[in-house]
């Protein structure tokens, strides 16, 4: 979406300010976007390629009485991220929350067979993209820069703790996100910004429901079932909320005990 399109969707000040959900057109991202809107945030549903799905989600939120726009950016490119955040400034106003949800797995492969270009794209999207988006958020939220603080939630994965079979690059990228979360928490606390991470386990998404996905054996999950995107979303919104005002630098599993 261009700056002109974003301006066309200018909205009134929201209850909790603006929230950017990267990868908001995906299964978990869309659940987070809808939940954020229900909690009074003006939501930017970010997408890379799926303009139709992102637009549909934003339209559904508006139809339900919420505030939302869909915006495109390649978060692996710093200039594209800077443009995205600038457009949100103009369309939704004060940024208070960021959910770094966008990410790719690169598919399952033995490391020796992995395509180096795919490996690089996973790192560029999952790690560099999270860094670029977090930096832009901090520039707006930090008290030392005239902001009023805020909250950031990064989407990690249980594989960062357990390891992922034939997912070496993806696992490394999620471990890096957790290191970023821990490392930034003291620095950002001084600026009134909390940063935490959520580790989803086996969630009912197309990737996990595939023929070779872990969903084929739910008995391995202590709670005996898959999680839902909405359960992840509610956890993310709790971390964004004042109910989690004394929580920062935390990794919270949403994994059914796995």
N, C-alpha and C positions, 0 to 999 in steps of 0.2 A: 504494500500500500504506500502510495506517495504521500508527501507532506500535505498536498492539497486534499487528498482523500481523508487523511487523518483529521485535518481541521474541520472537514465537513461533519465529523462525528463528535465535535466538541460537546462535552457534557458538563452539568453542574457539579460543584464540589461534592465528592462522595464522603460517606461517613468515616472511612478509614484511609482515605487517600488512594493513590494509584498503586496497582500491583502488576508487575510484569511476570507472566508465566511463559518461560521459553519452552518450545516444543509443545505449545498449548493445543495443537491440533491432534496430538496423540491420545492414546487411551487414558493414561494416567494424567497427562497434562490437561486434557479437557475436563476430567473430573476435578482437578485442582482449580481450574478456571471457574467452573460452575460453583464450586463450594466457596471460593473467594468472593464471587459476586453475591451469593446468598448471605455472606457475612458483612456486606456493605462496602466492599472494595470496588473501585473502578478498575476493570481488568483489561490488560492488553494480552490478547491471545496471539502469541508469536508463532510464526511458521516459517519453514524454509521453502518447501515446494507445494504443500497441500493447501493452496489458497481457498479452494471450495469448502473443505472441511473446517478450516479456521473461521471462515466467514459464516458458515452455518452455526457454529458454536457461539460466536459473538451475537448473531441474530437471535438465537434461542435465549441467551441471557437478557438481551434487551426486551424481548417479548415478555419475559417473566418479570419485568420491572427493574432489572439491573442495568448496569452501565458497562459496556464492553466495546472494544474495537479489535480488529484483526490487523496485524502488521507483519510484513515480511522482513527477514534479515538472515544473512549467513553468519552465525555467531562465531565461526572459525576465522572471520575477517574482522579485524579491529575497526576498520572504517565503517563497515556495515553495522556493527554493534553501536558505534557512536551515533550513527544516523537513526537507528531504532530508538535509542533513548531520547534523542532530541525531539523526535516526532511524538513520543509519549508525553514529553514535557508540554508540548503545544496542545495535544488532544485531551489529555486526562489530568494535567496539573501535577501537584506535588507527589513525587514518588516516595512511598513509605515501605514498600515490600518488594522483594524479588524472589522468585522461585526458579532456581537453575535446574530445570527439568530436562531440557533438550539433551539428547545423547544418542549414540549409535553403538551397536555391539560389534559390527564388522563381520558377524557370522561366526560359526564354530569352525575351527581349523587348528590342526597341529601347528605349532609355531614354525616348524621347518617348512611347512607348505603355505604359510600365510603370504598374502600379497603385500609387499612393503607399502604400496600406495594406499591400500585399505588400512593398514596399521597406522600410517601417518594421519589419515583422515579421522580415525577414531581418536587419536591423541589431540589433534587440532580441534575437533568438535567438543569432546568431553572435557578436556583439561584446559586448553587455551580458551575455548569458548566460555567456560565458567569463569576463568580469570578476567577475560575482557568484560563480561557482563557485570561481574562483581565490582570491578574497578569503576565502571560508569555509575553503578548504584551508589558506591561510596562517595563519589564526587558530588552527588546530590544529597545524600543523607547525613554526611559527616557534620558534626557541630562546628568543627574548625573551618568549614567551608560554607557556613550559614544554614546548614540543614538542621532538622529537628530529630535526627536519629531514625531508626527503623529496624527492620528485621530481614534477614536473608535465610532461605532454606535451600540447601543443596541436595539433589537426589543422588545418593550413592547406590549401593546394592549390597545385599548380603554376601555376594561373592567377594567383596573386599575383605571380608572376615573369614569366609570358608574356603575361598578359591573357587574358580569356575573351570569346569572341564573343557579343554580346548577353547578357552576364552582368555588367553594370556594377556592380550593387549587391552581388552575391555576390563579385565580384573585390575590390571595395573592402573588404568585410567581412573577407576573408582577409588582405588587406594590413594591415588594422588588427590582426588577431591576431598577425601577425609583428612589428609595431611594439610591441605589448604584450609579446611574448616577449623581444625585445631590450631594451626599456626596463626590464622587471622583473628581468632576470637579475642586474645588480649589486646591486640592493636585496635580492633574495632570497638571494643568495650569503652575505650577512652573517648570514642566519638559518638557514643549512645546507640551503637548498632550491635544487635545480637546476630550471631551466625551459627546455624546448626545444620545437621545433616540427617536425612531419613534413609534407612536401608530397607527398601522393599525386598521381600523374599519372593516366593512363587505367587505371582499375581495373575488373575484371569485376563491375560492379554494375548493377542494372536501369537506372539513369539513363544510364550510359555505353553500355549495350547497346541502347538505344532506337534507333528508326529514324533520328533526327537526331543521334545521339550520335557522339563521336569514334571509337568502337570500329569504325565501318564502314571505317576506313582505317588498319589497324595498321601498314602500311608506313611511315607517318609517324613511327613510334616506332623509334628506333635498334635496340632489341633485338628488334623485329619481332613483338611480342605484347603483349597486355594484362597488367597486373599482377594479382595475386590479393589478396584481402583478407588472407589469411594472411601474405603478404609485408609488407604494411603493419603488421600486428599484431606480427610478429617485430621489426621496426624500432622500434616503440613500446616493446616490452618491453626491448629493448637499452638504450634511453635511460632507462628506469626503473631499470635494474639498476646494480650497482656496477661493471660493466664499462665504463660510461660516466661514471665518477665525476669525470672532469676535463672534462666536456662540459656547458656551459650557455650559453644565449643562441644556440644553433645552429639553423639551418634545414636539415633533411636531406631531400633529394629522394628519393622512391621513385617514379621516373617512367620507368624504362627508357631513360634518356638523353635524354628529351624536354626 
